[in-house]
Amino acid sequence: MAVRVFKVNDCDWWIGDCTEQQVIDDYIKFTGVFREEANSGDPDLPRALTEADLDRLKFCDEDSDEVRTFREEMERFLATNPKLPCLFASTEM
């Protein structure tokens, strides 16, 4: 399975080589939220981002004030050999 970025809800994105069900299960363990809260009640979430999503969505690096596409950030992120799956981006950090 290929590494993908998943939209979990309106605030969080997850990265890993996993299924949507694994994303929700891992996200619940990571955050401690209830299953009903994990995807904000949206039955279409989580979902893997499309190629177009990766090029359209912007990642704002608060440490360097850089703005990159999600694709660029994913490549940078994976180059550091992180332990996957894990949180990729959040509007709440």
N, C-alpha and C positions, 0 to 999 in steps of 0.2 A: 504494500500500500504506500502511496506517495504522501509526503508531508504536505499538509494543506492548512490554510487558515480558515477558521470557522467563525461566523458571527453567532454569538451566543444570545445576545440581547442588544438593546440600544446602547449599552455602555461598554461591553466587553467582547474581545475576540480571543480565541484560543488557537494554539498551533499544535499539530501533531499528525502522526500517521495512524489515524483512528477513524472510527465510525461516528456518526452523529450521536448515537446512544452512549458511546464511550466518552464523548465530549461532555455530555450532560452529567454523567456519573462522576467524571474527574472534576468537573467544575463545582459540583455540589460538595465533594470532599474538600476541595481547595477553599471554597468560600464559606461553607457551612450554611448556605441558604437552603430553604425548602425547595423541593422539586418544582412546585408550582411557581416559585419566584425566579428560578434559574433562567427561564426563557421569557420572562415577563408575560406569560400566558399566551404567547404567540405560537400556534401549532406548527408554523413553518420554520421555527428555529429550534436548535441550531441548524445552520446550513453552511456548506463549504462556499467560500467566495469564488466567484468566477474569475477568469483571466481579466475580464474588463474591470471587475471590482478591484483587483489587485493594482491595476494601473490608475484607477479613478480615486480610490480612497487615499487620504493623506495621513501620514504619521508625523506628529509633532514631537520632536525630541526636546524636552524641556531643559536637559543638561547643556545642550549645545545650541539651542534655538534653531536647529535645522529642521526643515520640512522635507520629507521623503515620501514617495509612494509606498503603499503597503508592500508592493513587490520588492522595491529597493530595501526596505526594512527587513523583509523576510530573508533576503539573501544575506544581509549584514548579520542578522540574528543567527541564522543557521551556520555561518562561518565561525561563530564562537563555540560551536559544538555544545549547545545546551542540552540538558536532560529534557526530553520530550515525553509526553505532552505537557504543556504549560500555558500560562497566561501569555498572550502575545501583545495585546494593547488594551488600554482602558481609558475612558474619559474620566474615571474616578480616582486616578492616581495623583 
